[in-house]
Amino acid sequence: VRVVCRLRPMSDREKRMGTVPAASASSERKEIIVARKTGGGRQSKMSFKFDEVLSSFSTQEDVFQNTLAPLVPQVLAGYEATAFAYGQTGTGKTYTMEGHAGVEEDRGLMPRAAAAVLDALAKGKYTYHHISV
């Protein structure tokens, strides 16, 4: 099991309002830091470690390469794999998983994984395959 955290970019509305991000990401340290205001104008910071951390600047391709791409050969070798998106409403789960179908670079994990499996099958390395949904 690998746990990957992706921070979504701030929306145009959030930028216009001058919203300060509540979390920051360090891909190098594989860490998310969440800042919370406490009583008396103080601020506390909490740090969370993950197997991989993708910043708000990460692309859909970055997310795929760091999460599902390594699993495609394993799936084709007969192992099972699951991609699970979890988070608060409005944090980008649907965009990460599905993306925008009409824009190539905005494709999400599901269409990229399906394409990777079908591309691998088309190369002829696998002589027997069965796909069910």
N, C-alpha and C positions, 0 to 999 in steps of 0.2 A: 504494500500500500504506500503510495506517495501522496503527500498533501501539498498542493500548489496554491498559492494565493496570488490573485491578480487584482491590482487596484485599477478601478476605472478612471478615465480622465474626468475632470470637472466639466460640467455642461456649460454652454454659453451663458445660460441664466445665472449659474453659480458664479461664473467669472464676472459678469456685469454687476452682481450684488456684492462683490468683494469677499466672497466666502473664503474662509481659511480652511484648507484641508485638515481633517481630523486625524488623518493617518499619512505616514510617509513610508516609502519602501526602500530597502537596500537589497538589490539583487546580489551583490557581492557577499554580504553577510547573511543573506537568506532570512531577512528579518523585516517585520512590520512594526513600526512604532506608532502607537495611538496616544494622542495627547488629550487629556480631559481637564476641564476646569473644575476646580474644587472650591469650597467655600473660601471667602476672603481674597478672591482674585488670584489664588494660587493655581498652579497647573501641575498635574501629575502625568508622568509618562509610563506607559506599559509597553513592554517589548514581547513580540511573539515570533518564534522561529518556525520555519517551514522547510520542507524538502527543496522547494524552489519558490522564488518570489519574482513576480513580474510587475514592473512599475506601470504607472498610468501611460507611459510612452510605448509600451509593448504593442506589437501588431498582432493581428489574428494569426499570422504565420508564426510569429514568435511563440504564441501560446500553443499552437499545434506542435511545433518542433520540440517544445519542452514538456509536453504532456502525452499526447496520443501517438505521435509518429514512432517513438520507440516501441510502442505496443503492437503496431501493425504486424511485424514479422511473427510476434508471439501468437497473435490471434490466428494467423495463417498456419502456424504450427499446431493449432488445436487447443490453445489455452484460451480461457475466457478473460475478458477485460471489461471494466466499467468506468465510465466517465460520469462524475457526479458533481453538479454545480449547486452550491449552497450559499445563501446570503440573504441579506435584507432586501426588501422590495426596492427596485430602482438601482441596484448595484451592478447590473450588467450581465446577469446570468444568461438571459435569453440571447443577448447579442453575442456573448462568448460561445454559446452552444450552437446557435443557428446562424447568426450573422445576418447580412443582407444578401439575399440570393442574387440580385441583379448586378452586384459589384464584386468582381473577382477577389480583390484584396480584402473584402469584408466578409467573405465566407467564414462560417463558424466551424467549430470542431467537428460537428456531425457530418456536414458535407465534405469536409477535407478528409476525414477518416474513411468515409465511404469511397471517395475517389482514390485514396491511397490503396485500399483493399482491391478495388476493381483494377487499378493500374498494375498492381503486383500480379493479379490473376491473369491479366492480359499478356504478361511477359512470357508465359508458358512454363515457368518454373514449377508451377503446381499443376499436376496432371489430373488430379481429382479434386473437385470442390463442389460444395452444396451450400447455397445461401438460402436462409429462411428468415422471414420477418414475423 
